[in-house]
């Protein structure tokens, strides 16, 4: 063994050993943070000298290894690693020289000359800041805040500071952070980091350019794997995986137990209920069709947008006009787990708010340049005209009398009069009629659970066909015979139909909300399903067996979105989320999760085929099977590179967004930490030229399957277990 080879092994062991140890330490820190708090893990882990030393050892040994292996001949690869080192240097400079804190200003107070840092110490400012005004902008016709705006006197001029619009002055950055309850004071975040942020942003820019350049670099791992795929005589790709999810969905959204009454509850005729659903209501801090509230109400009570063949509008109006007939359909639950009892109480609270009319804010009242919405039982303004007061108080009672006498024509007329009153009184503050129609279409078309079951069933059947029964596929991995080709074409048709359906839902939700629907867990999972199906159809043009991957991953995403773990309501964006960077950040992360999911499923497919061949032959796989599993490893590699690069880009775009919104680009929040852990884990799989074990296809596939656990923890584990600033995402 030559000294150079020995030295390279030592450097390799230090570099990859430190990275593996860092991932383990950060994972442990996120768990301990749940018990001991952020201050504890910051002091004992993230800001400890040992933590810094491990990062330094990983960076220095990695650079030396790149030099000794002559990686300067591959400029993109070299620049990727150099950009990470530059980012680490910038983070260290920020840690030792940067300061952050808060500045509280009140109207009428003397200009401030100092701020309070994160340690509670007062730090002088080289300038003075005084508050001239503070305003809250609302979405038109609602009480939902759209932006918080502080106008401050700085350097002899007035400067506006709002969410995602920061102020830079003499090396300091001021951010809108909070405000006083009386709206006469504001809290600004202060950040002073003239060197660290510049170095880090330079590293981000260099990283983005080098990631793009990597795909054009000759003899890269990506290009070599792609070339092997192009000339391979084995299957043109794989199909998919497991998922014993069908059993989960069976009882996932089961509603409360019904009473056993044989007589069905009374309901309005469908046409009358639809007229009721066309009225507008102020709900969830926005104006929407009553149909939307009815759908959420029905989902809350029965776990489905309809009940026993009755529409959501019939269910809601039934509870309002025929309460005695409906109260036996939902039984209170006093036994069981605390969570079940709590959900039962929540259902009772919603029923009480609906039947008392306090939730039904259907009457707008214009006062000056604003509109406020009231229910028939709310305390009305003292200056309201008598005729309006009588209309708001009595009109729904008249509708109830018409329903009691089965004069449904009169009831429909009353509902229409209320709608006309809404148009007249709230003119200029209502959503466009096209948006209202779009929301009604969306409410009618949203049937995600049925589509998720279709996708999971199709994916599982194709997985069994192509994986468990490999004899049913031809030598190129495509379904054999006329029957097989018909199955493939049928699956492609179904995939296109699912994609068209998801495109309709995604587009309608975008149009209704007025922003990219990526603001909550439900919308993110919907986007993930849409993107997965689109990607599967696109890739299937060359790799035709990719469709089972798409079906299973799409079905799983839709199932998660539909079982109540996410919030399906359309709402206005919080001011801090109103940033284009957020949408790009989320899209990059979801694309990476999609691709990593495909890599995991591809690995499962390869390992199942490997196991089936061993059982069939009674010994190791033959040459054809060995070539197949190697081909699958190349296919995973081709997907893995863009997956990790999207993950990298999304993570650091999120850091830029955080810096713009909160004044710090990295806060060691559990979601941030696990995104970094995931990046470090998958980085091992991209270094097959340095790590011999990853050249073994079986080991490579097992690693990719198990590595996906970090993705699941990053998205689901942080949201539902670890918590943190990103637990809503």
N, C-alpha and C positions, 0 to 999 in steps of 0.2 A: 504494500500500500504506500503510495507516494505521499509526501508531506502535504501536498496541495489537496489531495482527496481527503486526507484526514482532517485538515483544517476546515474544508468545506462541510464535512459532516458535523464538526463541532459548531460551526456557525449556523448550520441548518437546525441542529438540535436546540440551540439557544433561541433562535428566531421563532420557530414554530412552537417550541416548548413554552416560551413566554406568552405567545398569543393564546395558546390553549389554557394556560394558567389564568391569564387575564379574563377570558370568557367565563371560567369557573368562578373567579372572585367576584365578577360583576353579577353573575346569576345569584350567588349567595347573598350579595349586598341587597338585591331587590327583594329577596325573601325576608331578610332581617329588617329591612326598612319598614315592613308592614307591622312589626312588633315594636321596634326601638325608635322609629322615627327617622326623618331625613337628616337631622343634625348628627345623629349617631353614625350613620353610614358615611356621611360626608367626611367626618373627622377620622374615622377608623379605616375607611376604604378609599374613597375617591380622591381625597386630599392628603393621603398619607405618603410619606417619602418612599415607602416600598412600592406603592402603586406607580409613582413617577419613574422609579428605577426600572420596573418591569417594562414600561412603555419605551423607555430609552434603550434598554438592552435589545428589545425587539426591533426597534428602528435601526440602531447602529449595526447590529449583526445582519439584518436584512440587506442594508446597503452594501456592507462588505461582501456579502454573498453574491449580490448582483454584480459587483465589480469583478470578483474573482471568476465568475462564470461568463464574463464578457457580455453582459446584458445590454451594454451601450450599443451593441449592434442591432438591438430591437428598441428603437427610441420610444415608441408608445408604451411598451412595458416598463421601461426605465422611468418615464415621466409619471406613470401611474403611481409607482412606489415613492418617487420623490415628492409628489403632491401630498401623499399621506403624511410623509415626514414633515412637510411644511405646515400642514394643518395641525400636527401635534406640537410643533414649535410655537405656532400662533396661540394654541390653547394654553401652553405653559406661560407664555408672555402675558396673556390675559389674566391668568391665575395670580401671577406675582406683581403685576403692575396695574391691572384694571380695577376699578371700583364701581359699585352700583349702590343705589339707595333710593330714597323717596323724598319728595318735596311737597309739603302741604301748603296750599295757598287759599286765602279767603278774600272775598270781595271786600274792599275797603281797608284791608290791612296794608301795612308798609311793605314795600318790595323785600323779598327774602334774599339773604346774602349767603345762606348755607343750607345744606341738606343733611339728612340723617342716613348714614351708610348701613349696610346689612348687619353690622356688628353693634349698631345703636350709637355710634359716635357721630358727632357733628363735624362736617367737613365744609370748609369755606368754598364759595364759588368765586371765580374771577369776574363776575358780573352780577347784577341784581335781576330778580324776576318778580313781577307783580301781576296779579290776576285782574284783567279788565272785565271779563264776562265768562259765564259758563252756560252752555246750551245743550239740550238734548233734542236731537232730531228723531222724529218718529216716522214709521212707515205710514203713508197716507191713510187716514181714516181709522187708525189703530192706536193702541197704547204700547205697541212693540217698539223698543228703541232701535233706531237705525244707525245712530252715531252719537258719540259724546265729543263735544267740541269745547276746548278751553282757548280763550283768546288772552294771551299774556303780553305784557310790556317787556320787551327784551331789546337792549341796545338802541333804545330810542324809537323803536317801531313796534307795531302790534303784529304778533305772530299767532297763527291758528295751529293748534295741536289737536289732533283727533286720532281715533283708532286707525292704525295702519298708515298714519301720516305723522311722521316724527319731525322734531326740530333739531337741527344740528347747529351748534354755535360754539366757537372757540374750543373745539375738541370735545365738547360735551354733547350728549344726545338726550333729549327730553321726550318722554312717551306719556300718552294718556293712560292712566292706570285705574283710577277710581274717582269717586266724587262724594261729597257730603249729602246726607239725606235731604237737607233743605235746598239742595242745588245751588248753594251760594259759596261753595268751596270745591276745590279739586285736588286730586293727588296725582302728581306726576312722578314717573320713574326716571331716575337720573343714571346715566351710564357714562363713564369716562374711561375709554380704552383706545387711545390713539394708535397703538402699535399692534396689539394682539389681533384685533378685528381685521386690520389691513392684511396682516400675514395670513390669517385664516381664510379670508375671502380670496386672496391670491391663490391659495392652495385649492379652494373650491373651483375657481376658474380653470386652473391648470388641470385639475382632475377631470372636469367635464370635457375639455379639449382632448386630453389623452385617451379617455374612454372612447370617444368617437374615432380617434385615430387608430385605436387598437384593431377595429374591425377591418381596417385597410392594410394592416401590417402583414407582410408576408411571413410565413412559417410560424404564425401564432397558433396556440392550441386550438382556437376556434376554427381557423382556416384549415388546419390539418384534419380535424374531425369532420369538417364539411366535405373535404376532398375524399375522405374514406367513405363517407355516405354516398357520394356521387358514383363511386366505382364499385360499391359493394353489390354482391349478388344475393345477399340475404334480404329479409323483409324490408319493405319500404317504410316501416315504422311499427309502432306497437299499439295495442289497445289498452284496456285498463284494469283497474283495480277492484278491490273490495269495497265494501262499506255496508256494514250491517245496520244501515240507517233506517231501513224501511220500518223496522219495529219501533224505532224512536218516534217516527211520525204518527204512528197509529193512535197514540194517546197524547200527543204533544199539545194539541190545542183543544182538548175535550172541554166542553163547557160544564157548568154546574149541573148537578143532577136535577132532572125534572120531577114534578110531583106525581105522577102516576095517574093524574086525571085523564079520563077518556075524552072529555069534551075539549076541543081546541079553543084557545082564547079568541075573543072577538077581535076583528081587525077591520080597518077601513078597506073599501074596494081599492084595487091596485091603482086605478086612475086617480082616485081621490088622494091616496097616499103619495103618489107622484107629484100632484099639485102641491101638497104640503112640503115635499122635499125640495121643490123649486124655490121656496122662500130663502132669503139670505139670513145668516146668523153670524153674530160676532163670536168667534170661537177660536181658542188657541192663539189669541192675539192677532187674528186676521179675520177678514170677511170672507165667508165661503158659503156654498149651498147647504141648506139644512140636511141634504142627503149625506154630506160628509160627517156631520155630527151623528146622524143616524147610524152610519156605518161603524164609526168608532164605538158608539153605544152598544150596538149589537155584538161587535167583536169582544167588548169588555164583558158582556154578560154571558154570551154563548160560545165564544171562541170561533165564530164564523161570521162572514158578512151577511148571512141570511139564516133563517131558522125555520125548519119544517116547511120549506117551500115559500116562506113569507119573506118579502124584501125587507131591507133595513128600514126603509121609510114606514112600512107597515108595522114593524116591531116597535119603533119609536113612537109613532102615533097611537099604536095600540096601548102602550103603557100610559100615554097621556090621557086618552079619551076613554079607555076601558080598564082602568087600573085594577079593579077588583077581579076582573077576568084574567089578568096577567100575573098577579102577585104570587101565584102558586107555581109559576114556571121557574123561579129561581129560589132555591131553599137556602136559608142562612146556614153557615157551617160553623159550629162551635167546637168541634173536635178535629183532631188531626194535627199536622205540623203548624208551627207558628206562621209560616209563610202562607199556608192554605187558609188559615183563619184570617190573616191580614187581607188576602185577596178577596175573601168573602165580604169583609167589612167594606172594602173599597167598592165592590159591586153595589152594596146597600147604599153607600154614600152617593154613588152616581145615580141610582134610581131615585133617591130622595131629591137630588138637585134637579133632575128632569121633571119629576112629577109635581114638584113645587114651583116649577117654571123659572127658578133662579138661574139655570144654565141657559135658558132660551132667550138670549139677548137679541131680539129681532126688531127692536124699534130704535132707529137712529134719531138723534135730536141735534140739530145744527145750532151752535152758539158761536157767533162770530165767524172765525176762520177755522173752526174745528168741529168735529162731529163725535158725539159720544153715543154709545149703544146701550139700551136699557132692556130689561125684561119687564113683563107686566106686573111683577111684584117688587121691583126695585123702587128705591126712594127717588122720585122724579124731581127735577129742578123746580124751584119755587116760581120762577118766571115763565114757566111753560104755559102756552095758551090753553084755555079751558077745553077747546075742541080736541086738541092733541092729547091732553091729559085723559079725557074720556075715551078717546080712541085706543090709547095704549092700555088703559085699565080694563076696558070692557070688550074689545073686539074678539079676543080669544074665548071669552065666555059665550059670546054669540055663536062662535064656531062650534063650541061644545054643545050648545042647545040644538044646533042644526044636526050635528052628528047623532045626538040622543033621539031626535025625531026622524032620523034616517033621511033627512033632506040634504042629500049629498051634493046636489047641484048648488044649493046655497052655501054649503061649506067650501066648495071649490071657489065660488065667487068671493068669499071672505079671504081665502088664502091669496087670491089674485090681487085683491084690494090692498092687502098688507104688502105684497110685492111691489105694487105701484107706489105705495107710500114710501117704501125703502128707496126706490129709484128717484123719487122727487126730493126727499129730505136729504139724502146722502149723495146727491148728484155731484160728481167730481171727486168723490172719495171711495167709489166702488171699483172693484176690478172690472176690466173690460168684459163685455158680454161673451166674447170668444174664449176668454180664460175660464169663465164660469161654465160654459158648455164643455170645454176641455176637461175640467175637473169632474163633471158628471160622467163623461165618457171614461175617465180614469177610474172612478169609483166602481163603475159597472164592469170594466174589463179586468180589474185587479183580482186575479185568481191564482196566486202564486203557488199555493199548496198543491193544486191539481197539476200544474206544470212541473213542479219539483218532483212529484211522484212519477210523471211521465218520463222525465229525464233520468231519474235514478233507475227506473225499470229498464229503459232502453240501454243505458250504460252497463247495467249488471248483466243483461242478456248477451250483449256483444262481448263483454269480458269473458263470460263462460264459453261462448262460441269460439273465440280466438285464442283463449289462454288455456282453459281447462281441457278443451278438445282441439289440440293443435292440428290433428289430422283433417279438420274441416277447412284448413287454409292451404292455399297453394304454396309453391316454393318461394314466391315473392312476398308472402305474408298477407296477400289479398284473399278474401273469401273465394273458395274454389267453386267452379261450376256455375251453371246458370242460376241456380238457387242462391248461391253465395253472392253473385253480382247483384241480384235483385235485392237481397238484404242490404248490401252496401248502399245501393241507390236509394232505397227506401229510408235508410237511416240518414242519408244526406238531405232528403226532402224534409224529414221531420226536424233536422237541425236547422234548416233554413226557416221553417215555420216558427220554431221556438225563437230564433234570432229576430225575426220580424215582429213577433209578439213582444219580446223584451224591448226592442227598439221603440215600439209604440208606447209602452209604459214609461220608459226612460224619457222619451221626448215629451210626452204629456206632462210628466212630473216636472221636468225642466221648465216648460212653458208656464205651467200653473204657478210654480214657486218663484219664477223670475230669476233664478240663479241655478248654477250647475248643481244637480241633486247629489251632493257628496258631503252633506252636513251632519249626518248621523249614521248609526250602525245599519239601519234598514237600507238607506240609500247606497251606502258603500257596498253592501252585499248584493244589491240589485245591479250595481255597476260591475261588480266582479263577475256575476253570472252573465251579463251582457257581453262583457269583454272576452270571457272564456269561450262563449259560443262563437263569437266573431272570429277569434283567433283559430279555433278548431276548424271552422269552415275554410278559412284561408289556407291553413297549413295542409288540410286534406287534399288540396289540389295536387300536391306532390307526395305527401305522406298520408295515404288514404285511410290507414287504420288509426288515425289520431282521433276520430270522432267519438269512440267510447270514452276517451279521456274527457272530452268536452262535455258529454252528457252527464257523467258522474260528478264532475266538478261543478257544473252548472246546477245540477239537481241539489247537491249539497249546499251550495250558496243560497239557493232559493228556499231550501228547507230551513236554514238558519234564519233567514229573513222573515219566515212566515210563522214560526212557532212561538212568537211572543217574546223572544230575547231582544228584539230591536223595537224601536219606536216608529210605527209606520206613518205617523201624522206629518202632513206637510206644514212647515212653519217658516217664518222669516228667519234669516240668518242672524245670529248674534253679531254685534258690531265687530268683535275681534276676528270673526271668521270671514268677514267681507273682504277677502283678499284674493286676487288671481293666483298668488303663490300657493295658497292652500289647495286650490283645485288641482294644480299641476303636481303638487306634492302628493296628494291622495292618489291621483291617477298613476303616478310612477310606482307608488307602493303597491297598489292593487295589481298593476301589471306584473310586478315582480312576484307577488304572491301567487298569481295565476300561473306564471311560468314555473315557479318552484313546485307548485302543486302538480303540474304536468310531469316534471322531473320525478317527483315522488311516485306518481302513478305509473310512469314508465318503468321505474325500478321494480315496483311490485309485479308488473306484468312480466318483466324479464326473470325475476326470481321464481315466480310461479311456473313459468315455462321450464326453467332450469330444474325445479323440483319434480315436475311432471315427467320430464325426460329421464331423470334418474330413476323414478319409480317404474317407468315403462321398460327401461333397459336393464334394470337391476344393477347398474354400475354408473360410472360417470357419463355425462352427455357425450354424444358422438360429435364428429367434426362439424356437422351442419348446425347442431345446437350450440356448440361453442362459438361458431361464427355468428349465430343469431344474438347471443348475449353480448358479444363484443360490439356488434352493430348497435344494439340498444344502448350500450354505454356511450358510443359516439353520438347517437341521437340525443341522449341526455346532456352530453357536453355542449352540443350546439345550442340547446335551449338554456343551459345553465349560465353561459357567459352573458347573454343579454339580461337574464333574470337577475344576476348579481349586480350588473351595471345599473339596471333600473332601480334596484334596492339601494345602491350607493347614491345615485342621483336623487332619489326621493328622500333619503335620510338627510342629505345635506341641503336640499331645498327646504325641508322642514326646519332646519337650523336657521336658514336665512329668514324664513317667515317668522320664526320665534324672535329673531333679533330685531326685525322690523316692528313686531307687535309688542314685545315685552322688554327689549333692551338686552337680551342675552341669547346667544345662539346655542348654548348647551347648558341644561340645568340638571343633568343626571336624573331626570325623571324616569320611572321604570319603563315606559314605552320607548323612550330614546335609548335607554341602556339595552333593552332586548333587541331593538333594531340593530344596534351595533354588534351585539352578541351573534345575531343571525348572520350578519355580514362576515364576521370573523370565522364562524363555523363553515360557511360555504366557501370561504377563501381557500380552505384546505383542499377542497375538491378541484379547484382550478389550478393547483400546483402539482399535477401528476408528473411533470418532468422532474420535480425535485423530490417528491415523496413517492417512493416505489410502490407502496401498498395501493395507491390509487390507480395504478396501471392494471391491477387485477379487477376485471369487470364485476365479478361477484362482490368483492369488497366495496367497490365503487357504488354499486346499486344499494347495498345494505346501508352504506353511509348516507346516501341521498334520501332513503326512506326515513331513517332515524333523524336526520338533520331537519326534516320538516316539522318535527316536534317544536323546534325553536320558533318556527313561523306561527304555529298554533298558540304558543305561549305569548308571542309578541302581540297577536291580535286578540285572542280570546282570554288568555290567562291574565294579561294586564287589565283588560276591561272588567272582568268579573271577579278577579281574586286579588291582584296586587294593588289595583287602583292607581291614583296619581293624576297629574294634570291632563293626561290623555285618555282617561277612563271612559269618556263619552265617545271616543273615535272608534 
